[in-house]
């Protein structure tokens, strides 16, 4: 595993990810940087290289790729880094309530292509 260039901040923020197959999945983010995050206790299999969209709190969708997976946790890299002001806002905020901050079905269409099948 390659060492990352920036330190991720330990944080607890609810999130939601969508792979283009099935329904969006609610998760907890363990840490966050402008360039990526760690999804905690992901149920199911997200293979390295999988494309997905992530909502961080009420922000998103952010396009990302799975970089690593270990013991149920998954590390992802954002295609476009988070805005520095938005990132600082996450650092200063309390843990938001998922029911208030996330709207189901607000993900973009995923390109048809190599869908990730989880068998």
Residue pairs with C-beta under 8 A, 6 or more apart in sequence:
1 68
4 33
4 35
4 36
5 35
6 33
6 34
6 35
7 33
8 31
8 32
8 33
8 36
8 37
8 38
9 31
9 32
9 33
9 91
10 30
10 31
11 29
11 30
11 31
11 32
11 90
11 91
12 28
12 29
12 30
12 95
13 28
13 29
13 32
13 56
13 57
13 90
13 95
13 96
14 26
14 27
14 28
14 29
14 57
14 95
14 96
14 97
14 98
14 101
14 102
15 26
15 27
15 28
15 29
15 37
15 39
15 54
15 55
15 56
15 57
16 24
16 25
16 26
16 27
16 54
16 55
16 60
16 98
16 102
17 24
17 25
17 27
17 39
17 52
17 53
17 54
17 55
18 24
18 25
18 52
18 53
18 54
18 61
18 107
18 110
19 46
19 50
19 51
19 52
19 110
19 115
19 116
20 51
20 52
20 110
20 111
20 115
20 116
21 115
21 116
21 117
21 118
24 104
24 105
24 107
25 42
25 43
25 44
26 98
26 102
27 39
27 40
27 41
27 42
28 39
28 40
28 41
29 37
29 38
29 39
29 40
29 56
30 37
30 38
30 39
30 40
30 73
31 37
31 38
32 38
32 56
32 82
32 87
32 90
33 82
33 87
34 78
34 81
34 82
34 83
34 84
34 87
35 77
35 78
35 81
35 82
36 64
36 67
36 75
36 76
36 77
36 78
37 54
37 56
37 75
37 76
37 78
38 73
38 74
38 75
38 76
39 54
39 73
39 74
39 75
39 76
40 72
40 73
41 72
41 73
42 69
42 72
42 73
42 74
43 72
44 118
45 69
45 118
46 52
46 66
46 69
46 74
46 116
46 118
47 66
47 69
47 116
48 66
48 67
48 68
48 69
49 65
49 66
50 65
50 66
50 116
51 63
51 64
51 65
51 110
51 116
52 63
52 64
52 65
52 66
52 76
53 60
53 61
53 62
53 63
53 64
53 107
53 108
53 110
54 60
54 61
54 62
54 64
54 76
54 78
55 61
55 62
55 102
55 106
55 107
56 62
56 82
56 90
57 90
57 93
57 96
57 101
57 102
58 96
58 101
58 102
59 82
59 86
59 90
60 106
61 106
61 107
61 108
62 78
62 79
62 80
62 82
63 78
63 79
63 80
64 76
64 77
64 78
64 79
65 76
65 77
65 79
66 74
66 75
66 76
67 75
67 76
67 77
68 74
68 75
69 75
